[in-house]
C-alpha cells in the first residue's frame, strides 16, 4: 500500500503542544511548543536517520559515561514540561494509570 500524505501526530495540552513528523514510528524531527509568560516558544529537535528512538538511548549512555546528571542538550526542565503536557493528554482522553488520580 502506498499513501501520499501526512501521518505524523499533534498533541495539544493547556501548557503547550508536541508535533511529531511522519513517520511517527521512526521520527527524525519533533517540535515542542510552550507558552511561558504567554509568549510562544518553539523548540525543534532534529535527529539523524536512526531506528526509532535509539538516538535518545545513545545520548543517555553518553551522558552516563561522562558522569553527567543532566543532558546539556535537553535540560530537566524541558523534560518535565514535556511530561506535564503528556500527562494532560492522558487525563483528557481518560487513560487511567495505577498510582494516579
The first five atom37 places (N, CA, C, CB, O) and aatype in JSON, in Angstrom:
{
  "aatype": [20, 20, 20, 20, 20, 20, 20, 20, 20, 20, 20, 20, 20, 20, 20, 20, 20, 20, 20, 20, 20, 20, 20, 20, 20, 20, 20, 20, 20, 20, 20, 20, 20, 20, 20, 20, 20, 20, 20, 20, 20, 20, 20, 20, 20, 20, 20, 20, 20, 20, 20, 20, 20, 20, 20, 20, 20, 20, 20, 20, 20, 20, 20, 20, 20, 20, 20, 20, 20, 20, 20, 20, 20, 20, 20, 20, 20, 20, 20, 20, 20, 20, 20, 20, 20, 20, 20, 20, 20, 20, 20, 20, 20, 20, 20, 20, 20, 20, 20, 20, 20],
  "atom_mask": [
    [1, 1, 1, 1, 1],
    [1, 1, 1, 1, 1],
    [1, 1, 1, 1, 1],
    [1, 1, 1, 1, 1],
    [1, 1, 1, 1, 1],
    [1, 1, 1, 1, 1],
    [1, 1, 1, 1, 1],
    [1, 1, 1, 1, 1],
    [1, 1, 1, 1, 1],
    [1, 1, 1, 1, 1],
    [1, 1, 1, 1, 1],
    [1, 1, 1, 1, 1],
    [1, 1, 1, 1, 1],
    [1, 1, 1, 1, 1],
    [1, 1, 1, 1, 1],
    [1, 1, 1, 1, 1],
    [1, 1, 1, 1, 1],
    [1, 1, 1, 1, 1],
    [1, 1, 1, 1, 1],
    [1, 1, 1, 1, 1],
    [1, 1, 1, 1, 1],
    [1, 1, 1, 1, 1],
    [1, 1, 1, 1, 1],
    [1, 1, 1, 1, 1],
    [1, 1, 1, 1, 1],
    [1, 1, 1, 1, 1],
    [1, 1, 1, 1, 1],
    [1, 1, 1, 1, 1],
    [1, 1, 1, 1, 1],
    [1, 1, 1, 1, 1],
    [1, 1, 1, 1, 1],
    [1, 1, 1, 1, 1],
    [1, 1, 1, 1, 1],
    [1, 1, 1, 1, 1],
    [1, 1, 1, 1, 1],
    [1, 1, 1, 1, 1],
    [1, 1, 1, 1, 1],
    [1, 1, 1, 1, 1],
    [1, 1, 1, 1, 1],
    [1, 1, 1, 1, 1],
    [1, 1, 1, 1, 1],
    [1, 1, 1, 1, 1],
    [1, 1, 1, 1, 1],
    [1, 1, 1, 1, 1],
    [1, 1, 1, 1, 1],
    [1, 1, 1, 1, 1],
    [1, 1, 1, 1, 1],
    [1, 1, 1, 1, 1],
    [1, 1, 1, 1, 1],
    [1, 1, 1, 1, 1],
    [1, 1, 1, 1, 1],
    [1, 1, 1, 1, 1],
    [1, 1, 1, 1, 1],
    [1, 1, 1, 1, 1],
    [1, 1, 1, 1, 1],
    [1, 1, 1, 1, 1],
    [1, 1, 1, 1, 1],
    [1, 1, 1, 1, 1],
    [1, 1, 1, 1, 1],
    [1, 1, 1, 1, 1],
    [1, 1, 1, 1, 1],
    [1, 1, 1, 1, 1],
    [1, 1, 1, 1, 1],
    [1, 1, 1, 1, 1],
    [1, 1, 1, 1, 1],
    [1, 1, 1, 1, 1],
    [1, 1, 1, 1, 1],
    [1, 1, 1, 1, 1],
    [1, 1, 1, 1, 1],
    [1, 1, 1, 1, 1],
    [1, 1, 1, 1, 1],
    [1, 1, 1, 1, 1],
    [1, 1, 1, 1, 1],
    [1, 1, 1, 1, 1],
    [1, 1, 1, 1, 1],
    [1, 1, 1, 1, 1],
    [1, 1, 1, 1, 1],
    [1, 1, 1, 1, 1],
    [1, 1, 1, 1, 1],
    [1, 1, 1, 1, 1],
    [1, 1, 1, 1, 1],
    [1, 1, 1, 1, 1],
    [1, 1, 1, 1, 1],
    [1, 1, 1, 1, 1],
    [1, 1, 1, 1, 1],
    [1, 1, 1, 1, 1],
    [1, 1, 1, 1, 1],
    [1, 1, 1, 1, 1],
    [1, 1, 1, 1, 1],
    [1, 1, 1, 1, 1],
    [1, 1, 1, 1, 1],
    [1, 1, 1, 1, 1],
    [1, 1, 1, 1, 1],
    [1, 1, 1, 1, 1],
    [1, 1, 1, 1, 1],
    [1, 1, 1, 1, 1],
    [1, 1, 1, 1, 1],
    [1, 1, 1, 1, 1],
    [1, 1, 1, 1, 1],
    [1, 1, 1, 1, 1],
    [1, 1, 1, 1, 1]
  ],
  "atom_positions": [
    [[0.84, -1.17, 0.0], [0.0, 0.0, 0.0], [0.89, 1.24, 0.0], [-0.96, -0.01, 1.21], [1.89, 1.29, 0.72]],
    [[0.54, 2.19, -0.79], [1.28, 3.45, -0.86], [0.33, 4.57, -0.47], [1.89, 3.67, -2.28], [-0.79, 4.66, -0.98]],
    [[0.79, 5.43, 0.42], [-0.03, 6.57, 0.83], [0.78, 7.83, 0.65], [-0.51, 6.42, 2.31], [1.95, 7.89, 1.01]],
    [[0.16, 8.83, 0.1], [0.81, 10.11, -0.06], [0.09, 11.09, 0.86], [0.79, 10.6, -1.55], [-1.08, 11.41, 0.65]],
    [[0.78, 11.54, 1.85], [0.16, 12.46, 2.79], [0.85, 12.4, 4.12], [-1.32, 12.16, 2.95], [1.82, 11.66, 4.31]],
    [[0.36, 13.18, 5.03], [0.95, 13.33, 6.35], [0.39, 12.28, 7.3], [0.72, 14.74, 6.9], [-0.82, 12.06, 7.34]],
    [[1.26, 11.65, 8.06], [0.8, 10.68, 9.06], [1.58, 10.85, 10.35], [0.92, 9.24, 8.54], [1.94, 9.87, 11.0]],
    [[1.86, 12.09, 10.71], [2.54, 12.38, 11.96], [1.53, 12.5, 13.08], [3.38, 13.66, 11.84], [0.43, 11.97, 12.98]],
    [[1.9, 13.21, 14.13], [1.0, 13.36, 15.28], [1.12, 14.77, 15.85], [1.31, 12.3, 16.37], [2.17, 15.4, 15.78]],
    [[0.03, 15.23, 16.41], [-0.03, 16.52, 17.08], [-0.73, 16.3, 18.4], [-0.76, 17.61, 16.2], [-1.86, 15.81, 18.44]],
    [[-0.07, 16.67, 19.49], [-0.64, 16.52, 20.82], [-0.71, 17.91, 21.44], [0.19, 15.54, 21.72], [0.31, 18.6, 21.53]],
    [[-1.91, 18.32, 21.86], [-2.12, 19.67, 22.4], [-2.58, 19.57, 23.83], [-3.14, 20.45, 21.54], [-3.47, 18.79, 24.15]],
    [[-1.98, 20.36, 24.7], [-2.41, 20.48, 26.09], [-2.49, 21.94, 26.45], [-1.45, 19.73, 27.04], [-2.14, 22.8, 25.64]],
    [[-2.95, 22.26, 27.64], [-3.09, 23.66, 28.03], [-1.73, 24.34, 28.25], [-3.93, 23.77, 29.29], [-1.65, 25.56, 28.27]],
    [[-0.66, 23.55, 28.43], [0.69, 24.11, 28.63], [1.49, 24.2, 27.34], [1.45, 23.28, 29.63], [2.54, 24.84, 27.3]],
    [[0.99, 23.56, 26.29], [1.74, 23.58, 25.05], [1.36, 22.43, 24.15], [3.21, 23.55, 25.32], [0.31, 21.81, 24.32]],
    [[2.22, 22.12, 23.18], [1.93, 21.05, 22.23], [3.21, 20.38, 21.78], [1.16, 21.59, 21.03], [4.31, 20.92, 21.92]],
    [[3.05, 19.17, 21.23], [4.15, 18.41, 20.65], [3.71, 18.0, 19.26], [4.53, 17.17, 21.54], [2.63, 17.44, 19.09]],
    [[4.54, 18.28, 18.25], [4.25, 17.87, 16.88], [5.34, 16.91, 16.44], [4.16, 19.11, 15.92], [6.53, 17.24, 16.49]],
    [[4.93, 15.71, 16.02], [5.88, 14.68, 15.58], [5.68, 14.48, 14.09], [5.67, 13.33, 16.37], [4.58, 14.17, 13.63]],
    [[6.75, 14.65, 13.35], [6.69, 14.45, 11.9], [6.57, 12.97, 11.56], [7.93, 15.05, 11.22], [6.96, 12.1, 12.34]],
    [[6.02, 12.72, 10.4], [5.86, 11.35, 9.91], [7.2, 10.81, 9.43], [4.82, 11.3, 8.78], [8.05, 11.61, 9.03]],
    [[7.43, 9.52, 9.44], [6.57, 8.52, 10.05], [6.75, 8.51, 11.56], [6.85, 7.13, 9.46], [7.88, 8.59, 12.05]],
    [[5.68, 8.4, 12.28], [5.71, 8.53, 13.73], [6.53, 7.43, 14.4], [4.3, 8.52, 14.28], [7.1, 7.65, 15.46]],
    [[6.6, 6.25, 13.79], [7.32, 5.14, 14.4], [8.83, 5.26, 14.22], [6.84, 3.82, 13.8], [9.58, 4.53, 14.87]],
    [[9.29, 6.14, 13.36], [10.72, 6.31, 13.11], [10.99, 7.79, 12.84], [11.2, 5.42, 11.92], [11.56, 8.15, 11.8]],
    [[10.58, 8.62, 13.78], [10.65, 10.07, 13.57], [12.07, 10.57, 13.51], [9.9, 10.79, 14.67], [12.97, 10.01, 14.14]],
    [[12.26, 11.62, 12.76], [13.55, 12.27, 12.66], [13.48, 13.7, 13.17], [14.05, 12.25, 11.24], [14.51, 14.36, 13.31]],
    [[12.25, 14.18, 13.44], [12.08, 15.55, 13.89], [10.82, 15.65, 14.74], [12.02, 16.53, 12.69], [9.8, 15.03, 14.43]],
    [[10.91, 16.43, 15.82], [9.7, 16.78, 16.54], [9.86, 18.18, 17.11], [9.39, 15.76, 17.67], [10.97, 18.63, 17.4]],
    [[8.74, 18.86, 17.27], [8.75, 20.23, 17.77], [7.89, 20.3, 19.02], [8.23, 21.23, 16.69], [6.81, 19.7, 19.08]],
    [[8.36, 21.03, 20.01], [7.61, 21.24, 21.24], [7.34, 22.73, 21.35], [8.38, 20.7, 22.5], [8.26, 23.55, 21.26]],
    [[6.08, 23.08, 21.54], [5.69, 24.49, 21.68], [5.13, 24.71, 23.08], [4.65, 24.9, 20.6], [4.21, 24.01, 23.51]],
    [[5.7, 25.67, 23.79], [5.21, 26.03, 25.12], [4.91, 27.53, 25.12], [6.25, 25.66, 26.23], [5.26, 28.25, 24.18]],
    [[4.26, 27.99, 26.19], [3.85, 29.38, 26.27], [4.21, 30.0, 27.62], [2.34, 29.5, 26.02], [3.32, 30.41, 28.37]],
    [[5.51, 30.05, 27.95], [5.86, 30.7, 29.21], [5.57, 32.19, 29.13], [7.35, 30.46, 29.56], [5.86, 32.83, 28.12]],
    [[5.02, 32.72, 30.17], [4.68, 34.16, 30.22], [3.77, 34.57, 29.06], [5.95, 35.0, 30.19], [3.76, 35.74, 28.67]],
    [[3.0, 33.62, 28.51], [2.07, 33.92, 27.45], [2.67, 34.07, 26.06], [1.37, 35.15, 27.78], [1.94, 34.29, 25.09]],
    [[3.99, 33.95, 25.95], [4.66, 34.1, 24.66], [5.03, 32.72, 24.11], [5.92, 34.99, 24.81], [5.57, 31.89, 24.85]],
    [[4.75, 32.46, 22.84], [5.06, 31.14, 22.28], [6.57, 30.91, 22.12], [4.38, 30.97, 20.93], [7.31, 31.79, 21.67]],
    [[7.0, 29.73, 22.5], [8.39, 29.32, 22.35], [8.38, 27.95, 21.69], [9.16, 29.29, 23.74], [7.73, 27.03, 22.18]],
    [[9.1, 27.81, 20.59], [9.17, 26.52, 19.89], [10.59, 25.97, 19.98], [8.73, 26.66, 18.41], [11.56, 26.68, 19.7]],
    [[10.69, 24.71, 20.37], [11.97, 24.01, 20.4], [11.87, 22.86, 19.41], [12.32, 23.5, 21.85], [11.02, 21.98, 19.56]],
    [[12.73, 22.87, 18.4], [12.71, 21.82, 17.38], [13.89, 20.9, 17.61], [12.76, 22.43, 15.94], [15.02, 21.35, 17.79]],
    [[13.62, 19.61, 17.61], [14.65, 18.59, 17.79], [14.76, 17.8, 16.5], [14.33, 17.66, 19.0], [13.79, 17.17, 16.06]],
    [[15.93, 17.82, 15.9], [16.16, 17.06, 14.68], [17.23, 16.02, 14.96], [16.56, 17.98, 13.49], [18.22, 16.3, 15.64]],
    [[17.03, 14.83, 14.42], [17.94, 13.73, 14.69], [18.27, 13.02, 13.38], [17.32, 12.74, 15.69], [17.45, 12.97, 12.46]],
    [[19.48, 12.48, 13.29], [19.84, 11.75, 12.08], [18.96, 10.52, 11.93], [21.33, 11.35, 12.1], [18.36, 10.04, 12.89]],
    [[18.91, 10.02, 10.72], [18.11, 8.81, 10.47], [18.63, 7.67, 11.32], [18.14, 8.42, 8.96], [19.73, 7.17, 11.09]],
    [[17.88, 7.27, 12.27], [18.2, 6.16, 13.16], [17.0, 5.23, 13.18], [18.56, 6.66, 14.62], [16.04, 5.43, 12.43]],
    [[17.06, 4.26, 13.99], [15.94, 3.33, 14.13], [15.17, 3.69, 15.38], [16.43, 1.84, 14.18], [15.62, 3.44, 16.5]],
    [[14.01, 4.28, 15.2], [13.18, 4.65, 16.33], [13.85, 5.68, 17.21], [12.83, 3.43, 17.14], [14.37, 6.68, 16.72]],
    [[13.84, 5.44, 18.5], [14.36, 6.39, 19.48], [15.78, 6.04, 19.93], [13.45, 6.45, 20.69], [16.2, 6.45, 21.01]],
    [[16.49, 5.32, 19.13], [17.83, 4.9, 19.51], [18.75, 6.08, 19.82], [18.43, 4.06, 18.4], [19.6, 5.98, 20.7]],
    [[18.59, 7.19, 19.1], [19.43, 8.37, 19.33], [19.32, 8.84, 20.77], [19.05, 9.5, 18.38], [20.3, 9.3, 21.35]],
    [[18.12, 8.72, 21.36], [17.94, 9.13, 22.75], [18.7, 8.21, 23.69], [16.44, 9.14, 23.11], [19.37, 8.67, 24.61]],
    [[18.6, 6.91, 23.44], [19.31, 5.95, 24.28], [20.82, 6.14, 24.18], [18.94, 4.51, 23.89], [21.53, 6.07, 25.19]],
    [[21.31, 6.38, 22.97], [22.74, 6.62, 22.79], [23.19, 7.86, 23.56], [23.07, 6.77, 21.3], [24.26, 7.86, 24.17]],
    [[22.37, 8.9, 23.54], [22.73, 10.14, 24.24], [22.72, 9.94, 25.75], [21.77, 11.28, 23.85], [23.62, 10.43, 26.45]],
    [[21.74, 9.22, 26.28], [21.69, 8.93, 27.72], [22.95, 8.16, 28.11], [20.4, 8.13, 28.08], [23.58, 8.46, 29.12]],
    [[23.3, 7.16, 27.32], [24.5, 6.38, 27.61], [25.74, 7.27, 27.62], [24.67, 5.25, 26.57], [26.58, 7.15, 28.51]],
    [[25.86, 8.16, 26.63], [26.99, 9.08, 26.57], [27.06, 9.96, 27.82], [26.88, 9.96, 25.31], [28.14, 10.17, 28.37]],
    [[25.92, 10.47, 28.27], [25.89, 11.31, 29.47], [26.33, 10.52, 30.7], [24.47, 11.89, 29.7], [27.11, 11.02, 31.51]],
    [[25.83, 9.3, 30.83], [26.19, 8.48, 31.99], [27.69, 8.16, 32.0], [25.38, 7.18, 31.99], [28.33, 8.22, 33.05]],
    [[28.23, 7.83, 30.85], [29.66, 7.53, 30.75], [30.49, 8.74, 31.17], [30.02, 7.1, 29.32], [31.55, 8.58, 31.78]],
    [[30.04, 9.93, 30.84], [30.77, 11.16, 31.18], [30.46, 11.67, 32.59], [30.45, 12.25, 30.17], [30.97, 12.72, 33.0]],
    [[29.62, 10.93, 33.33], [29.29, 11.32, 34.69], [28.31, 12.47, 34.8], [30.53, 11.67, 35.41], [28.22, 13.1, 35.85]],
    [[27.59, 12.75, 33.73], [26.62, 13.85, 33.75], [25.31, 13.41, 34.39], [26.36, 14.36, 32.32], [24.83, 12.3, 34.15]],
    [[24.74, 14.28, 35.19], [23.43, 14.03, 35.78], [22.31, 14.59, 34.92], [23.37, 14.63, 37.18], [21.14, 14.32, 35.17]],
    [[22.69, 15.38, 33.91], [21.7, 16.03, 33.06], [22.3, 16.2, 31.66], [21.27, 17.41, 33.65], [23.51, 16.42, 31.52]],
    [[21.47, 16.1, 30.66], [21.92, 16.29, 29.29], [22.16, 17.78, 29.02], [20.9, 15.72, 28.29], [21.32, 18.6, 29.39]],
    [[23.26, 18.15, 28.38], [23.44, 19.55, 28.01], [22.55, 19.95, 26.84], [24.9, 19.81, 27.66], [22.38, 21.14, 26.58]],
    [[21.96, 18.98, 26.14], [21.08, 19.27, 25.0], [19.62, 19.41, 25.42], [21.21, 18.18, 23.95], [18.9, 20.26, 24.89]],
    [[19.19, 18.6, 26.37], [17.79, 18.59, 26.81], [17.8, 18.66, 28.33], [17.02, 17.31, 26.3], [18.01, 17.66, 29.01]],
    [[17.57, 19.84, 28.84], [17.6, 20.06, 30.29], [16.4, 19.43, 30.97], [17.65, 21.56, 30.6], [15.38, 19.17, 30.33]],
    [[16.52, 19.18, 32.28], [15.46, 18.5, 33.01], [14.17, 19.32, 33.01], [15.89, 18.22, 34.43], [13.09, 18.75, 33.02]],
    [[14.27, 20.65, 32.99], [13.06, 21.48, 32.98], [12.25, 21.22, 31.72], [13.43, 22.98, 33.08], [11.02, 21.17, 31.76]],
    [[12.94, 21.06, 30.59], [12.26, 20.76, 29.33], [11.57, 19.39, 29.4], [13.26, 20.8, 28.16], [10.42, 19.25, 29.0]],
    [[12.29, 18.4, 29.92], [11.72, 17.05, 30.04], [10.5, 17.06, 30.96], [12.78, 16.07, 30.58], [9.51, 16.39, 30.68]],
    [[10.58, 17.8, 32.05], [9.45, 17.89, 32.97], [8.25, 18.55, 32.29], [9.85, 18.68, 34.23], [7.13, 18.08, 32.44]],
    [[8.48, 19.63, 31.54], [7.39, 20.29, 30.82], [6.75, 19.36, 29.8], [7.91, 21.53, 30.12], [5.52, 19.35, 29.66]],
    [[7.56, 18.6, 29.09], [7.04, 17.63, 28.12], [6.21, 16.56, 28.82], [8.18, 16.98, 27.33], [5.14, 16.19, 28.34]],
    [[6.69, 16.06, 29.95], [5.94, 15.06, 30.71], [4.61, 15.62, 31.2], [6.78, 14.57, 31.89], [3.61, 14.9, 31.21]],
    [[4.58, 16.88, 31.59], [3.34, 17.5, 32.05], [2.32, 17.59, 30.92], [3.61, 18.9, 32.63], [1.13, 17.33, 31.13]],
    [[2.76, 17.96, 29.71], [1.86, 18.01, 28.56], [1.3, 16.62, 28.28], [2.58, 18.57, 27.31], [0.1, 16.47, 28.04]],
    [[2.16, 15.6, 28.3], [1.71, 14.25, 28.01], [0.75, 13.73, 29.1], [2.92, 13.31, 27.88], [-0.19, 13.01, 28.78]],
    [[0.98, 14.09, 30.35], [0.06, 13.72, 31.43], [-1.33, 14.33, 31.18], [0.61, 14.19, 32.81], [-2.34, 13.67, 31.4]],
    [[-1.36, 15.58, 30.73], [-2.63, 16.23, 30.43], [-3.37, 15.47, 29.32], [-2.41, 17.69, 30.01], [-4.58, 15.28, 29.39]],
    [[-2.63, 15.05, 28.32], [-3.24, 14.3, 27.22], [-3.86, 13.02, 27.75], [-2.19, 13.98, 26.12], [-5.01, 12.71, 27.43]],
    [[-3.12, 12.27, 28.55], [-3.64, 11.02, 29.1], [-4.9, 11.27, 29.93], [-2.58, 10.33, 29.96], [-5.88, 10.53, 29.83]],
    [[-4.88, 12.32, 30.74], [-6.05, 12.66, 31.55], [-7.25, 13.03, 30.68], [-5.73, 13.8, 32.5], [-8.37, 12.61, 30.96]],
    [[-7.0, 13.81, 29.62], [-8.09, 14.28, 28.77], [-8.74, 13.16, 27.97], [-7.58, 15.33, 27.83], [-9.93, 13.21, 27.69]],
    [[-7.97, 12.15, 27.62], [-8.55, 11.05, 26.84], [-9.03, 9.91, 27.74], [-7.54, 10.52, 25.83], [-9.53, 8.9, 27.25]],
    [[-8.87, 10.07, 29.06], [-9.43, 9.11, 30.0], [-8.56, 7.9, 30.29], [-10.72, 8.65, 29.5], [-9.07, 6.88, 30.76]],
    [[-7.28, 7.98, 30.02], [-6.39, 6.86, 30.32], [-6.12, 6.84, 31.83], [-5.05, 6.96, 29.51], [-5.71, 7.86, 32.39]],
    [[-6.35, 5.7, 32.47], [-6.07, 5.59, 33.89], [-4.78, 4.8, 34.08], [-7.25, 4.9, 34.63], [-4.48, 3.85, 33.35]],
    [[-4.01, 5.24, 35.08], [-2.75, 4.59, 35.41], [-2.73, 4.3, 36.89], [-1.53, 5.47, 35.0], [-3.26, 5.08, 37.69]],
    [[-2.14, 3.19, 37.26], [-2.08, 2.86, 38.68], [-1.23, 3.91, 39.39], [-1.49, 1.43, 38.9], [-0.19, 4.33, 38.89]],
    [[-1.69, 4.33, 40.56], [-0.97, 5.33, 41.33], [-1.26, 6.76, 40.95], [0.46, 5.09, 41.2], [-0.7, 7.68, 41.54]],
    [[-2.15, 6.98, 39.96], [-2.52, 8.33, 39.54], [-4.02, 8.52, 39.71], [-2.09, 8.6, 38.06], [-4.82, 7.63, 39.41]],
    [[-4.39, 9.72, 40.2], [-5.79, 10.12, 40.27], [-6.65, 9.19, 40.99], [-6.33, 10.3, 38.96], [-7.85, 9.42, 41.11]]
  ]
}
